[in-house]
């Protein structure tokens, strides 16, 4: 699995929002957030535009690294 640090997540709603945003990005499969680790974990199902993923997460108010 790939990982992406995401700052600003604090609750189940945050977790769900980031997972939902990530799932909409082409190439992202099975997105799972760990609130403890402040990470989004996902599998690549094809070519992935990492910047598009980061932008989608930023657009919902979180800070991807």
Residue frames as qw, qx, qy, qz and C-alpha x, y, z in Angstrom:
[[0.000, 0.887, 0.462, 0.000, 0.00, 0.00, 0.00],
 [0.334, 0.457, -0.033, 0.824, 1.04, 3.57, -0.66],
 [0.336, -0.678, -0.500, 0.421, 0.79, 6.20, 2.06],
 [0.179, 0.597, 0.111, 0.774, 0.26, 9.94, 2.12],
 [0.247, -0.295, -0.545, 0.745, 0.56, 12.07, 5.26],
 [0.128, -0.650, -0.437, -0.608, -2.55, 14.21, 5.80],
 [0.191, -0.080, -0.525, 0.826, -2.59, 16.83, 8.54],
 [0.328, -0.098, 0.026, -0.939, -5.75, 18.20, 10.14],
 [0.649, -0.228, -0.626, -0.367, -7.79, 14.99, 10.49],
 [0.147, -0.329, 0.642, -0.677, -9.26, 14.56, 13.96],
 [0.586, 0.063, 0.569, -0.574, -12.48, 12.54, 13.86],
 [0.527, 0.227, 0.814, 0.096, -14.54, 9.97, 12.01],
 [0.443, 0.829, 0.265, -0.215, -16.08, 12.66, 9.80],
 [0.024, 0.806, -0.486, -0.337, -12.59, 13.78, 8.74],
 [0.417, -0.210, 0.864, 0.190, -11.66, 10.16, 8.02],
 [0.542, 0.507, 0.669, -0.037, -14.76, 9.61, 5.88],
 [0.317, 0.900, 0.021, -0.299, -14.29, 12.88, 3.97],
 [0.069, -0.682, 0.650, 0.329, -10.67, 12.11, 3.05],
 [0.455, 0.003, 0.881, 0.130, -11.48, 8.53, 2.05],
 [0.507, 0.681, 0.506, -0.152, -14.38, 9.72, -0.11],
 [0.220, 0.891, -0.221, -0.330, -12.28, 12.40, -1.82],
 [0.220, -0.504, 0.787, 0.279, -9.44, 9.94, -2.47],
 [0.559, 0.219, 0.800, 0.000, -11.80, 7.31, -3.89],
 [0.494, 0.796, 0.246, -0.248, -12.86, 9.76, -6.62],
 [0.044, 0.783, -0.510, -0.353, -9.29, 10.05, -7.97],
 [0.892, 0.379, -0.215, -0.119, -8.43, 7.80, -10.90],
 [0.563, 0.450, -0.622, 0.307, -5.83, 5.24, -9.90],
 [0.202, -0.349, 0.659, -0.635, -6.75, 5.17, -6.20],
 [0.704, -0.214, -0.609, -0.298, -8.26, 1.95, -4.83],
 [0.727, -0.424, -0.515, 0.163, -9.28, 0.97, -1.31],
 [0.131, 0.588, -0.295, 0.742, -8.46, 4.28, 0.45],
 [0.680, -0.553, -0.467, 0.117, -8.17, 3.92, 4.23],
 [0.016, 0.776, -0.256, 0.576, -7.35, 6.66, 6.73],
 [0.668, -0.290, -0.537, 0.426, -5.45, 6.08, 9.96],
 [0.199, -0.926, -0.081, -0.311, -6.27, 8.93, 12.33],
 [0.751, -0.599, 0.104, 0.258, -3.55, 7.77, 14.74],
 [0.679, -0.090, 0.339, 0.645, -0.85, 7.90, 12.07],
 [0.205, 0.769, 0.021, -0.605, -2.40, 10.89, 10.22],
 [0.124, -0.293, 0.774, 0.548, -2.10, 8.91, 6.99],
 [0.787, 0.369, 0.024, -0.494, -4.12, 7.97, 3.97],
 [0.367, -0.265, 0.860, 0.235, -3.28, 4.45, 2.80],
 [0.726, 0.496, 0.093, -0.467, -4.35, 3.26, -0.62],
 [0.678, 0.000, 0.640, 0.363, -3.58, 0.87, -3.44],
 [0.186, 0.498, -0.376, -0.759, -2.81, 2.02, -6.96],
 [0.704, 0.344, 0.606, -0.138, -5.27, 0.57, -9.46],
 [0.630, 0.621, 0.287, 0.367, -3.62, 2.29, -12.42],
 [0.412, 0.350, -0.063, 0.839, -1.72, 5.46, -13.31],
 [0.352, -0.764, -0.463, 0.280, -2.04, 7.91, -10.43],
 [0.220, 0.681, -0.017, 0.699, -1.78, 11.69, -10.57],
 [0.506, -0.327, -0.562, 0.567, -0.43, 12.35, -7.07],
 [0.047, 0.003, -0.083, 0.995, -0.95, 16.10, -7.45],
 [0.464, -0.328, -0.456, -0.685, -4.65, 15.53, -8.25],
 [0.641, -0.403, -0.641, 0.129, -4.97, 13.46, -5.09],
 [0.376, -0.218, -0.368, 0.822, -3.29, 16.15, -2.98],
 [0.138, -0.149, -0.173, -0.964, -5.47, 18.84, -4.56],
 [0.552, -0.413, -0.595, -0.414, -8.66, 16.88, -3.85],
 [0.595, -0.417, -0.562, 0.396, -7.64, 16.55, -0.19],
 [0.228, -0.093, -0.148, 0.958, -6.66, 20.22, 0.06],
 [0.246, -0.298, -0.398, -0.832, -9.99, 21.24, -1.47],
 [0.614, -0.545, -0.523, -0.228, -11.88, 19.66, 1.45],
 [0.342, -0.865, 0.123, -0.347, -9.77, 21.48, 4.04],
 [0.870, -0.423, 0.166, 0.191, -6.91, 19.15, 4.92],
 [0.073, 0.877, -0.450, -0.156, -3.17, 19.45, 4.43],
 [0.984, 0.109, 0.070, 0.123, -1.53, 16.61, 2.48],
 [0.318, -0.760, 0.459, 0.333, 2.28, 16.39, 2.52]]
